[in-house]
Amino acid sequence: MVVGLSRRGFLQAGLLTSGALLGAAVLAGCVRSIPDTEPPGDAYPDVLSRRELAILAALADRVITPAAGTPTARDARVARRIDRELAFNDGSLAGDVRAALTLIEYGPFLDFHLRPFTRLSPAEQDTFLHTCAESGWTLRRNAFGGLRFLCLFFYYTDDRTWRSIGYGGTMVDRKLPEAANAREVLDQPLGSARA
Amino acid sequence: MILEYTGVTADRHERVDVVVIGSGCGGATVAKELAAAGHSVLILERGGYYTSGRGDLDQRADDMLARIDGGRGLDTTTNGQIGLLYGNCVGGASVHYWADSWRIPADRCARYATLGVEGHEDSDLAPHYARIERDLNVHPAPPEYYNRMNLLFDQGAGRLGWHVEPVPQARKGCLKSGHCYQGCSFDAKQSQLVTHIPDALAAGAVLFADCRVDAITTDAGGRASGVRASFLDRRSGRPSGHTLVAESRCVVLAAGGYGSAVIWLRSRLPNGSGQVGKNLYCNPVPYLHAIFPDVVEQWSNIPTATGTSDFRLARYDGDRYLEGGYLLHPNQLQPELLAVTLPGFGIEHRRLMDVLPRMGGAVAWIDDEMPGEITLDRRGRPLYHYEIRGVDELKTRDAMKKQALVLLAAGATEVIIPDTPGTRIRDQHEIARLDDVDIANGAFLFGAPHPAGSLRMGADARTSVVRSTHEAHEVPGLFVADPSAFPLPPSVDPSLGIMAWSYVAANAVRAHLG
């Protein structure tokens, strides 16, 4: 069985909060362009903006600690796989993810940081994410929880991670679905899978 | 004959005796019965058609959630508390089910009778069960199908003095791959995909996959007269531009416990009782993990060879809840799915992943009594409102304590609670901490694979949606054949019960058709 990730109702209710956070950050002059640190193939996401993709990639870096010899979250193109998955959703999930990313990026201002998440040091990012995970504010907790779920799922479905966790893999060959979110298809245009 | 999205090149207009919406345990069973009786049957399935023969069932969680799960495995209740697990493929949820095959307990059938359900007593269903159990090779799990976690569960339960029993399994020639949830790659699990669907097709039924029903239509007299539907492009999940109009003498709604009420509401069918979409039960499932001294590899072999029904019925002292109201089983999750249910992030999560082969677990299936509701948003998308509350919260906490107990008794060195702080239980004295674990919105992960109740059956049109013939009180010619019609959850895995009820429904439809 699977557990869910969308925190739909709360995140939609939190859009105004996210917007307010963003507005406050802009007014404070704290929002600068976020460097595009994704690999070149990820420069054109399907659903998210490049900024949103960069926030997601930065978050995935903190959620995933790779074992020795296994890909990093960026090598596994976790953020881009999530973006591709959103393209197959009916739209509500993408809205949730966007709202959650806004909360993560500008949430540090609530904790008296003067920088957004992507400009914090790794240690500061970890501290902030712990604050989110343990927050009594459901919206904040769910925003992180939902994104955490996505990052872990799309990292550990990369078969290069399996040996490190003692999993021998499947008994049959892979066959990509028509609407695939696999790393191997991310550089192909959406909907180009062969019928 | 099966029509898939690649074969749809124009709009279609069909005229048949019966349109069956959905191809899972309910729809497939009704369809094969009606086709065998000589009726023309058109089955409409929103999801795709995937088979082992074509190599579609590749056991990978990412690929298979995308293929066979509703919402691609990512739907939740509106509060994010519960992941909704349902099928979206030919064969429906039976393609990902665990093959557990329980008869609805006689006490629950009797309870249904008190709620106005007629003709669905245990004795009424017995001949249907016998037929299903024969056709699907239902049998107790033999010893070779007990994986390490199943053996540990039995050891722990034995030390606690609990009775355990083999769980009836619908399997034939199982290769123990452990990828039941991803759809059986070897056609060993006796899902509808390899049983009643082929039977229906052999009897002459026609199946359109990748076909989303937009509305059930009615004639001037308010009788169900067919459907309007859109063909989907499987590459995007979006409408291809081609449509279907199907005219029929009756319609069988079997889109599942999360789907049928949605179609009803979208169709704007009569809802004089106000009960359509209400009474949503979902059998919520808390999972507890545990670290054992030796290798468990919970992802090997079948998920649930064993379990205990000792706590299936809740016990009360007057109105005061005492204990029980759930089934307890060993758990099985594949590593990718284990990863997302383990608490923490970064190095903390990494440390848990490092001991994954020694990770076991137990699940509880909560027999919920506090229903939620299905509604539509402004764009017609479903919203699932559900919160574990009241007596269901008491049951859940009691179940988690029992899960921790059995895992510790089985030799676990540490029980891991998948709450936000990642609470750990290391001995029985710490189990009381489960009274204080935050299980509210987003702080604890639940799954919900067994929806029921949102088109409930009953004798009174003011308080129920369908009568005991499965025909809608307010829409003649519309029959419901899926767990939406259960007035309460069946307290066990519902698959066998859905099929048995669907035999009753098929008989009623045959009588309707004459």
Interface residues (C-beta under 8 A of the other chain):
Chain A: M1 V2 V3 G4 L5 S6 R7 R8 G9 F10 R62 V63 I64 T65 P66 A67 E85 A87 F88 N89 D90 S92 L93 D126 L129 A133 E134 T138 R141 N142 G145 G146 R148 F149 L152 F153 F154 Y155 Y156 T157 D159 W162 S164 I165 G166 Y167 T170 M171 V172 D173 R174 K175 L176 P177 E178 A179 A180 N181 A182 L190 G191 S192 A193 A195
Chain B: Y5 T6 G48 R54 G55 D56 L57 D58 Q59 R60 A61 D62 D63 L65 A66 R67 D69 G71 R72 G73 L74 D75 T76 T77 T78 N79 G80 I82 G83 L84 L85 L175 S177 H179 Y181 S185 D233 R234 R235 S236 G237 V285 Y287 E297 W299 L333 Q334 P335 E336 L337 A339 V340 T341 F345 G346 I347 H349 R350 M353 D354 L356 P357 V363 R381 L383 T420 P421 A440 N441 G442 A443 L445 F446 G447 P449
